[in-house]
Amino acid sequence: MEREVFVAIIRENLEDGRLYCAKAFELAAAHGFKLWQVGQICEEEKIKIKGCQLGCF
């Protein structure tokens, strides 16, 4: 999957402009990305991750 397509998917799943950690885990698994890649993409796109269960973000 191309990065741009995945960024669009992430943006579709934002709540109040932020991505919840549980949703980050879900999207990574569903689209074949590693969690660190989702974190890196969010950082590059200036998307905040909210409600992290593990303190990763």
C-alpha positions, 0 to 999 in steps of 0.5 A: 500500500502506498504511503499516501493512501495509508495517510488518507486512511489514518486521516479518516480515522481521526477524532478531534484531529487525533488518532487514538492509540487503539485505532493506530494498533488496529490500522497497522494490523489491518493494512500491513504496517508495523506500529512504529511506521504508523507512529513515524507517519503520524509524526511526519504528518503532525498527527497527535496520538491520544490515549496510548496504553503503553506509553509508546507515543 
